[in-house]
Amino acid sequence: MSLEWEQVNVDAHDAETLGRWWAEALGWVVVNDCAEEFEIRPEQDRLPGLLFVPVPEGKTIKNRLHLDFRPADQAAEVARLLALGARHADVGQGEQSWVVLEDPEGNEFCVLRGHGPRT
């Protein structure tokens, strides 16, 4: 098999603004900034990336696909993301070890329990 995971596509009301938010949240770089799409990656030539595509409609229901992130310090990372404009989200998860947040356009993502310092 020769498939390579290139990117995750994200529909967005304002693709550039949402893409820039995620670039800041993840510390990624912008690799394509045009009217039809806005793409970010971990590094210029490193995959996979996130591709933000403008759509006229807003998000109306829970995402069927979402991203999970495992930070070194969950509480610090949640606080940082909230300061950037993320919001807490309730998708019926109840009390869990992860925290569900949503980006400025309402797309849910999870911040998992921290893995602690890497050695």
Residue, then its C-alpha position, 0 to 999 in steps of 0.5 A: m500500500s502506498l497511501e500517505w496521510e496528507q491532511v485533514n480538511v476542515d470546513a470553515h465560515d472564515a477559513e483564514t481566521l480559523g486556520r490562523w487560530w489553529a496555527e497559533a494553537l499548535g505552533w504550526v506554519v502556514v503553507n498555503d494562504c489563498a481565497e480557496e483554502f488555507e493550509i497549515r502543517p507542523e513544518q513546511d515539508r512535514l505532513p499531515g496538515l490541516l486544510f481549512v476550506p471556506v463554506p457558506e454554512g455554519k456548524t450546526i451539530k457535533n463533529r463526527l470526527h475530532l482531534d485528540f491532543r496529549p500535552a505534557d500538562q493538561a491543565a496548563e494547555v487547557a488554560r492556554l487554549l482557553a486564553l487563545g479563544a477556545r471554549h469548553a464543550d459538552v458533548g455528553q462526555g460526563e466526567q472524564s480524564w480528558v477535556v472537551l474544547e471547541d475552537p472559535e467556530g465550534n469544532e470540538f477537540c479533546v485535550l487528553r490527560g498529560h503524559g508528563p515530561r518526556t525524557 
